[in-house]
């Protein structure tokens, strides 16, 4: 029986061989297709879902999507080193114009001022209190050497939130009152309203340079031999001050 099977396979082989190119081509193409399919199967890999990749930065820093959000650089730039309490020693010059008193005219006066200022409030609204010591040359007013003491009180508004750096301008209003005495008068009074423009420049934290311009309008009163009763006369004035501010 085995012998018959062997003869049967041999006949099949010879029949295929004798069939020529058609049979051989069919076997070859079937074999090639099998190999190709196996190769593709071996190269197929199971795909694992990848994490969503973030877009790579192109080196350009994008602005915050929040339009009013401040960057760290801007916050540092807007940080004002202005404390809520400061001392202001100041030295300055004052000029007071002529003042008419009844039928007489009190002449121009020039003087030097020393102020020890106190500021409470800080970067925006602040209350100012400045004790004043003044020396005036009576000159054409024929008052002799006049000395006096008094104070300035007022409010100032500083623009530190807008300037955003060490230069901090401000403006304000106040009242200046001084008591006068000399060898030529019994006593005198100066009562002036004052509009102020100031500039603060902080060199280092806790120490700044201060400059101030004041425009004055008010009255001067005198009591002397020429004016038995206290007599008042109005006029203009201007003063220029400079000093230090700390801390």
Secondary structure, 3 states (H helix, E strand, C coil): CHHHHHHHHHHHHHHHHHCCHHHHHHHHHHHHHHHHHHHHHHHCCCCCCCCCCCCCCCCCCCCCCCCCCCCHHHHHHHCCCCCCEEEEEEEEEEEECCEEECCEEECCEEEEEEEEEEEECCCCEEEEEEEEEEEEECHHHCCCEEEEEEEEEEEEEECHHHHCCCEEEEEEEEEEEEEEECCCCCEEEEEEEEEEEEEEEEEECCEEEEEEEEEEEEEEEEECCCCCCCEEEEEEEEEEEEEEEEC
